[in-house]
């Protein structure tokens, strides 16, 4: 019978409330050896999660106990706020030792989160100070901010055997390796070779005979969302970043893009919920309040105008109190219709399946959908009014039915159109699903409702 290695038999440690409580108790008792033994096998992402759920003092204590390689590996997995809290109070030498353990792109991200004074002291002492410093010049949300400067490259005059030897030489420093990049004498990228082609090729063959001479590349100022779209569309695991003249600057790997896709999805969800889009679990109370308050103020202003619309028709409401019964229905149906159409438009714009030039076709399609849904909902609500004999049933049914039809059409059109307008203005279209659009639809819906009520019922 074949034996199984202990590593395969060991069950992974799950980071849950029990583990957090156990580690916190051991930290209080000063059981350093037991704590380090308990967390020794944790993946860096799991270790970061454990640190996030521990009380701040306990997290500081645990992080200070960790070996440099383990603490360094966990840094890129942490949220920005917690990372800053842990490092800003550390000595410069300790921070330098941690950052020297991680990739250049991750080190640049960590430095960007630190207090400027701390970052200025740390950067000159890093082993890869020049490379990390160059990365800090790029915006964090661009290809230049994502790329790492460690990669395997060879000149275009070498053989397959020489390229393989260079790969072996760099294996310890560059991880992971997906491609060997081929450059000319001026450091311009002229091709790429994947590992399978390199392994299967004849050792004496020139590297140019097996390289892809027309690789996909991006420039450093390209937005990270577009980078993710390119890598997803073409199933790439690595993407070279080049300057305007074609000189190789770095590479973006699939693990970074997975993080980008997750971050973009989280930002879109937050914006759709009326949050700034960069809120983290570990963020301070002030930072969270600053991200939410502006949208709440917008919602409050919109609600005020909705109230003004109702106030303008106060006399009508006093004459026919039954009209107030349908206010929640009008606002809810308008909001739901807008969110439905906005969600599809936002999804299409973000994924690249919808283009700005297709706004007329998209809005036209939504209009037809709104017309069909509006007629059905108007008939149903009119039937309900007649069945229950509310107020003057016939006139009330006509008022409510026509209101729902118009509100569904207007809200659906609004929901489909606003994301395109925001995209053209350079604003994230996910904001169209936040309080701005829903409040706007409340105002429009109530105005339409009371105009019809004045015409047909009062």
C-alpha positions as CSV (number, residue, x, y, z in Angstrom):
1,X,0.0,0.0,0.0
2,X,1.3,3.5,-0.9
3,X,2.1,5.7,2.0
4,X,0.7,9.3,2.2
5,X,3.0,12.1,3.2
6,X,2.2,13.9,6.5
7,X,1.7,17.1,4.6
8,X,-1.1,15.6,2.6
9,X,-2.7,14.0,5.7
10,X,-2.7,17.3,7.7
11,X,-6.1,18.9,7.5
12,X,-6.0,22.6,6.7
13,X,-6.6,24.9,9.7
14,X,-9.9,26.9,9.3
15,X,-9.9,30.5,10.4
16,X,-13.1,30.8,12.4
17,X,-14.2,32.3,15.7
18,X,-12.9,29.3,17.7
19,X,-9.3,29.8,16.3
20,X,-9.5,33.6,16.9
21,X,-10.6,33.0,20.5
22,X,-7.9,30.4,21.1
23,X,-5.1,32.6,19.6
24,X,-6.3,35.6,21.6
25,X,-6.3,33.6,24.8
26,X,-2.8,32.3,24.2
27,X,-1.6,35.8,23.3
28,X,-3.0,37.1,26.6
29,X,-1.1,34.4,28.5
30,X,2.2,35.1,26.6
31,X,2.3,31.6,25.1
32,X,4.5,32.7,22.1
33,X,5.7,29.2,21.2
34,X,2.2,27.7,21.2
35,X,0.9,30.7,19.1
36,X,3.6,30.4,16.5
37,X,3.1,26.6,16.3
38,X,-0.6,27.1,15.8
39,X,-0.3,29.6,13.0
40,X,2.9,28.1,11.3
41,X,0.9,26.3,8.6
42,X,-1.5,29.1,7.8
43,X,-1.6,30.4,4.3
44,X,-0.7,34.1,4.1
45,X,-4.3,35.0,3.2
46,X,-5.6,33.0,6.2
47,X,-3.0,34.6,8.5
48,X,-4.1,38.0,7.3
49,X,-7.7,37.1,8.0
50,X,-6.8,36.0,11.5
51,X,-5.0,39.2,12.2
52,X,-8.0,41.2,10.9
53,X,-10.4,39.5,13.3
54,X,-8.1,39.8,16.4
55,X,-8.5,42.8,18.7
56,X,-6.0,45.5,17.6
57,X,-3.6,45.0,20.5
58,X,-3.6,41.2,20.0
59,X,-3.0,41.6,16.3
60,X,0.0,43.9,17.0
61,X,1.4,41.4,19.4
62,X,1.0,38.4,17.0
63,X,2.4,40.3,14.1
64,X,5.5,41.2,16.2
65,X,6.1,37.6,17.1
66,X,5.9,36.3,13.5
67,X,9.1,35.3,11.6
68,X,10.0,37.9,9.0
69,X,9.2,35.6,6.0
70,X,5.8,34.8,7.4
71,X,4.9,38.3,8.4
72,X,6.1,39.6,5.0
73,X,4.0,37.1,3.1
74,X,0.9,38.2,5.0
75,X,1.3,41.9,4.3
76,X,0.0,41.9,0.7
77,X,-3.1,40.0,1.8
78,X,-4.1,42.6,4.4
79,X,-6.4,45.5,3.9
80,X,-4.7,48.9,3.5
81,X,-6.0,50.3,6.8
82,X,-4.8,47.4,8.9
83,X,-1.5,47.2,7.1
84,X,-0.8,50.9,7.9
85,X,-1.8,50.5,11.5
86,X,0.6,47.6,11.9
87,X,3.6,49.1,10.2
88,X,3.5,52.9,11.0
89,X,4.6,52.2,14.6
90,X,7.4,49.8,13.7
91,X,11.0,50.7,13.4
92,X,12.4,51.5,10.0
93,X,14.7,48.5,10.0
94,X,12.0,46.1,10.8
95,X,9.8,47.4,8.0
96,X,12.7,47.2,5.5
97,X,13.3,43.5,6.5
98,X,9.6,42.7,5.9
99,X,9.4,44.4,2.5
100,X,12.6,42.8,1.3
101,X,10.7,39.4,1.7
102,X,8.0,40.2,-0.9
103,X,7.7,41.0,-4.6
104,X,8.5,44.5,-5.8
105,X,4.9,45.2,-6.9
106,X,3.6,44.2,-3.4
107,X,6.3,46.2,-1.7
108,X,5.3,49.2,-3.7
109,X,1.6,48.8,-2.7
110,X,2.6,48.5,1.0
111,X,4.8,51.6,0.8
112,X,2.0,53.6,-0.9
113,X,-0.2,52.9,2.2
114,X,2.3,54.1,4.7
115,X,2.6,57.6,6.1
116,X,4.7,59.6,3.7
117,X,7.4,60.2,6.3
118,X,7.7,56.5,7.1
119,X,7.8,55.6,3.4
120,X,10.6,58.1,2.7
121,X,12.7,56.5,5.4
122,X,12.1,53.0,4.3
123,X,12.5,53.2,0.5
124,X,16.2,54.1,0.2
125,X,17.1,51.1,2.4
126,X,15.3,48.4,0.4
127,X,17.2,46.0,-1.7
128,X,15.2,46.8,-4.8
129,X,14.8,50.5,-4.0
130,X,15.2,51.7,-7.6
131,X,12.6,49.3,-9.0
132,X,10.1,49.9,-6.2
133,X,10.6,53.6,-6.5
134,X,9.8,53.5,-10.2
135,X,6.6,51.6,-9.5
136,X,5.5,54.3,-7.0
137,X,5.4,56.8,-9.8
138,X,2.5,54.9,-11.4
139,X,-1.1,55.2,-10.2
140,X,-2.0,52.3,-8.0
141,X,-5.0,51.5,-10.2
142,X,-3.1,51.3,-13.5
143,X,-1.0,48.6,-15.3
144,X,2.1,50.3,-14.0
145,X,0.9,50.1,-10.4
146,X,0.0,46.4,-10.9
147,X,3.1,45.2,-12.6
148,X,6.2,43.6,-11.0
149,X,9.6,44.2,-12.3
150,X,10.9,40.7,-11.6
151,X,10.7,38.5,-14.7
152,X,12.9,36.2,-16.8
153,X,14.2,37.7,-20.1
154,X,16.8,36.8,-22.7
155,X,18.2,38.6,-25.7
156,X,17.0,37.5,-29.1
157,X,20.4,36.0,-30.0
158,X,20.5,33.1,-27.5
159,X,19.6,29.5,-28.1
160,X,16.9,27.5,-26.4
161,X,19.6,25.9,-24.2
162,X,20.9,29.3,-23.1
163,X,17.4,30.5,-22.4
164,X,16.7,27.4,-20.3
165,X,19.9,28.0,-18.3
166,X,18.8,31.7,-17.7
167,X,15.4,30.4,-16.5
168,X,17.2,28.1,-14.0
169,X,19.3,30.9,-12.8
170,X,16.4,33.2,-12.1
171,X,14.1,30.5,-10.7
172,X,14.7,31.4,-7.0
173,X,14.1,35.1,-7.5
174,X,11.2,35.1,-9.9
175,X,8.0,33.4,-8.9
176,X,5.8,32.4,-10.6
177,X,7.3,32.0,-14.0
178,X,4.9,31.6,-16.9
179,X,6.8,33.1,-19.8
180,X,10.4,33.9,-20.9
181,X,10.5,37.4,-22.5
182,X,12.7,38.0,-25.5
183,X,14.2,41.4,-26.0
184,X,16.6,43.0,-28.5
185,X,19.7,45.0,-27.8
186,X,17.7,48.2,-27.0
187,X,15.7,46.3,-24.4
188,X,12.6,46.3,-26.6
189,X,10.2,43.4,-26.2
190,X,10.3,41.3,-29.5
191,X,8.6,38.1,-28.4
192,X,7.5,35.7,-25.6
193,X,8.1,32.0,-25.1
194,X,5.8,29.9,-22.9
195,X,7.4,27.2,-20.8
196,X,5.9,24.3,-22.7
197,X,7.4,25.5,-26.0
198,X,10.8,26.0,-24.2
199,X,10.8,22.5,-22.7
200,X,9.8,20.8,-26.0
201,X,12.2,22.7,-28.3
202,X,15.5,21.4,-29.5
203,X,18.3,22.8,-27.3
204,X,20.3,24.2,-30.2
205,X,17.4,26.0,-31.8
206,X,17.5,29.8,-31.8
207,X,15.0,31.3,-29.3
208,X,13.5,33.4,-32.1
209,X,12.3,30.2,-33.8
210,X,9.9,29.3,-31.0
211,X,8.8,32.7,-29.7
212,X,5.5,34.4,-30.3
213,X,6.7,37.5,-32.2
214,X,3.4,39.4,-31.7
215,X,2.5,39.2,-28.0
216,X,-0.3,41.2,-26.4
217,X,1.1,44.1,-24.4
218,X,-0.2,47.1,-22.4
219,X,1.2,50.4,-21.5
220,X,1.7,51.4,-17.9
221,X,-1.0,54.1,-17.7
222,X,-3.8,51.7,-18.8
223,X,-6.6,51.4,-16.1
224,X,-6.5,48.1,-14.1
225,X,-10.1,47.4,-15.0
226,X,-9.1,47.3,-18.7
227,X,-6.1,45.2,-18.0
228,X,-8.3,42.7,-16.2
229,X,-10.7,42.7,-19.2
230,X,-7.9,41.9,-21.6
231,X,-6.5,39.1,-19.5
232,X,-9.9,37.6,-19.0
233,X,-10.9,37.9,-22.7
234,X,-7.7,36.3,-24.0
235,X,-7.2,33.8,-21.2
236,X,-3.8,35.1,-20.3
237,X,-1.8,34.2,-17.2
238,X,0.9,36.8,-17.7
239,X,0.8,40.2,-19.6
240,X,3.9,42.3,-20.4
241,X,3.9,46.0,-19.7
242,X,5.9,48.1,-22.1
243,X,6.7,51.7,-22.6
244,X,5.6,53.8,-25.6
245,X,8.7,52.8,-27.4
246,X,8.2,49.1,-26.7
247,X,10.8,48.7,-23.9
248,X,9.9,46.0,-21.4
249,X,9.0,47.5,-18.0
250,X,7.4,44.6,-16.1
251,X,4.7,42.0,-16.1
252,X,1.3,41.5,-14.7
253,X,0.4,38.0,-13.5
254,X,-3.0,36.3,-13.1
255,X,-2.9,36.4,-9.2
256,X,-2.8,40.2,-9.3
257,X,-5.7,40.3,-11.8
258,X,-7.9,38.0,-9.6
259,X,-7.4,40.6,-6.8
260,X,-8.3,43.4,-9.3
261,X,-11.5,41.6,-10.4
262,X,-12.5,41.1,-6.7
263,X,-11.7,44.7,-5.8
264,X,-13.6,46.1,-8.8
265,X,-16.7,43.9,-8.0
266,X,-16.6,45.1,-4.3
267,X,-16.3,48.7,-5.4
268,X,-19.2,48.4,-7.8
269,X,-21.4,46.7,-5.1
270,X,-20.5,49.5,-2.7
271,X,-21.3,52.3,-5.2
272,X,-24.6,50.6,-6.0
273,X,-25.4,50.7,-2.3
274,X,-24.5,54.4,-1.9
275,X,-21.0,54.0,-0.5
276,X,-17.8,55.7,-1.9
277,X,-16.4,52.4,-3.2
278,X,-13.2,52.1,-1.2
279,X,-14.6,51.2,2.3
280,X,-12.7,48.3,4.0
281,X,-13.8,46.2,7.0
282,X,-10.9,47.5,9.0
283,X,-11.3,51.1,8.1
284,X,-11.7,53.7,10.9
285,X,-15.1,55.1,12.0
286,X,-14.2,58.4,10.5
287,X,-13.2,56.9,7.1
288,X,-16.4,54.9,6.9
289,X,-18.5,57.9,7.8
290,X,-16.7,60.1,5.2
291,X,-17.5,57.5,2.5
292,X,-21.2,57.1,3.4
293,X,-22.3,60.6,4.5
294,X,-22.2,62.3,1.1
295,X,-24.6,59.7,-0.4
296,X,-26.9,59.9,2.7
297,X,-27.0,63.7,2.2
298,X,-27.9,63.3,-1.5
299,X,-30.6,60.8,-0.4
300,X,-31.9,63.3,2.2
301,X,-32.0,66.1,-0.3
302,X,-33.9,63.9,-2.8
303,X,-36.3,62.8,-0.1
304,X,-36.9,66.5,0.8
305,X,-37.9,67.2,-2.8
306,X,-40.1,64.2,-2.8
307,X,-41.8,65.6,0.3
308,X,-42.2,68.9,-1.5
309,X,-44.0,67.2,-4.4
310,X,-46.4,65.6,-1.9
311,X,-46.8,69.0,-0.1
312,X,-47.7,70.7,-3.4
313,X,-50.7,68.3,-3.7
314,X,-51.7,68.4,-0.1
315,X,-55.1,69.8,-0.9
316,X,-55.8,66.9,-3.2
317,X,-54.7,64.4,-0.6
318,X,-57.1,65.9,1.9
319,X,-59.9,65.6,-0.5
320,X,-59.0,62.0,-1.4
321,X,-57.0,60.3,1.4
322,X,-57.1,57.0,-0.5
323,X,-54.5,58.5,-2.9
324,X,-51.9,58.2,-0.1
325,X,-52.4,54.4,-0.2
326,X,-50.6,54.1,-3.5
327,X,-47.6,56.4,-2.9
328,X,-45.4,53.5,-1.6
329,X,-46.4,51.4,-4.6
330,X,-45.5,54.1,-7.1
331,X,-42.1,54.8,-5.5
332,X,-41.2,51.2,-5.0
333,X,-42.2,50.1,-8.6
334,X,-40.3,53.0,-10.1
335,X,-37.2,52.2,-8.0
336,X,-37.3,48.5,-8.8
337,X,-37.7,49.1,-12.5
338,X,-34.8,51.6,-12.6
339,X,-32.5,49.2,-10.7
340,X,-33.3,46.3,-13.0
341,X,-32.4,48.2,-16.2
342,X,-29.5,50.0,-14.6
343,X,-28.0,46.7,-13.4
344,X,-27.9,45.2,-16.9
345,X,-26.5,48.4,-18.4
346,X,-23.8,48.7,-15.7
347,X,-22.9,45.0,-16.1
348,X,-22.5,45.4,-19.8
349,X,-20.5,48.6,-19.6
350,X,-18.1,47.2,-17.0
351,X,-17.6,43.9,-18.9
352,X,-17.1,45.6,-22.2
353,X,-20.1,43.9,-23.8
354,X,-21.9,47.2,-24.2
355,X,-20.3,50.2,-25.8
356,X,-21.1,53.9,-25.4
357,X,-22.2,54.1,-29.1
358,X,-24.9,51.5,-28.4
359,X,-26.9,53.7,-26.0
360,X,-29.8,54.2,-28.5
361,X,-30.2,50.5,-29.2
362,X,-30.0,49.6,-25.5
363,X,-32.5,52.3,-24.4
364,X,-34.9,51.3,-27.2
365,X,-34.8,47.7,-26.1
366,X,-35.5,48.7,-22.5
367,X,-38.4,50.9,-23.6
368,X,-40.1,47.9,-25.2
369,X,-39.6,45.9,-22.1
370,X,-40.9,48.7,-20.0
371,X,-44.0,49.0,-22.1
372,X,-44.8,45.3,-21.8
373,X,-44.2,45.2,-18.0
374,X,-46.0,48.6,-17.5
375,X,-49.1,47.4,-19.3
376,X,-49.2,44.1,-17.2
377,X,-48.7,45.9,-13.9
378,X,-51.2,48.6,-14.8
379,X,-53.9,46.0,-15.5
380,X,-53.1,44.1,-12.3
381,X,-53.3,47.2,-10.1
382,X,-56.3,48.5,-11.8
383,X,-58.0,45.1,-11.2
384,X,-57.1,45.2,-7.6
385,X,-58.6,48.7,-7.2
386,X,-61.9,47.6,-8.9
387,X,-62.0,44.4,-6.9
388,X,-61.7,46.2,-3.5
389,X,-63.9,49.1,-4.6
390,X,-61.5,51.7,-3.3
391,X,-62.7,55.3,-3.5
392,X,-64.2,56.0,-6.9
393,X,-63.1,52.6,-8.3
394,X,-63.1,53.3,-12.0
395,X,-61.4,56.7,-11.9
396,X,-58.9,55.5,-9.2
397,X,-58.1,52.4,-11.3
398,X,-57.5,54.7,-14.3
399,X,-55.3,57.0,-12.3
400,X,-53.2,54.3,-10.7
401,X,-52.9,52.2,-13.9
402,X,-51.8,55.1,-16.1
403,X,-49.4,56.2,-13.4
404,X,-47.7,52.8,-13.1
405,X,-47.4,52.5,-16.9
406,X,-45.7,55.9,-17.2
407,X,-43.5,55.5,-14.1
408,X,-42.3,52.0,-15.3
409,X,-41.4,53.5,-18.7
410,X,-39.7,56.6,-17.3
411,X,-37.8,54.7,-14.6
412,X,-36.6,51.9,-16.9
413,X,-35.4,54.5,-19.4
414,X,-33.7,56.5,-16.7
415,X,-32.0,53.3,-15.3
416,X,-30.7,52.3,-18.8
417,X,-29.6,55.8,-19.8
418,X,-27.9,57.2,-16.7
419,X,-25.0,54.5,-16.7
420,X,-24.1,55.5,-20.2
421,X,-24.1,59.2,-19.3
422,X,-21.9,58.5,-16.2
423,X,-19.5,56.4,-18.3
424,X,-19.2,59.2,-20.9
425,X,-18.5,61.7,-18.0
426,X,-15.7,59.4,-16.7
427,X,-17.7,58.4,-13.6
428,X,-18.1,54.7,-12.6
429,X,-21.5,53.6,-14.0
430,X,-22.1,51.6,-10.9
431,X,-23.0,54.8,-9.2
432,X,-26.2,54.8,-11.3
433,X,-27.6,52.1,-9.0
434,X,-27.1,54.2,-5.8
435,X,-29.4,56.7,-4.0
436,X,-29.0,59.3,-6.8
437,X,-31.1,57.4,-9.4
438,X,-33.5,55.8,-6.9
439,X,-34.3,59.2,-5.4
440,X,-34.6,60.8,-8.8
441,X,-37.2,58.2,-9.7
442,X,-39.1,58.8,-6.5
443,X,-39.5,62.5,-7.5
444,X,-40.5,61.7,-11.0
445,X,-42.9,59.0,-10.0
446,X,-44.7,61.1,-7.4
447,X,-45.0,64.0,-9.8
448,X,-46.5,61.8,-12.5
449,X,-48.9,60.2,-9.9
450,X,-50.3,63.5,-8.6
451,X,-50.5,65.0,-12.1
452,X,-52.7,62.1,-13.2
453,X,-54.7,62.2,-9.9
454,X,-55.4,65.9,-10.5
455,X,-56.5,65.2,-14.1
456,X,-58.6,62.1,-13.6
457,X,-59.6,61.7,-9.9
458,X,-59.7,65.0,-8.0
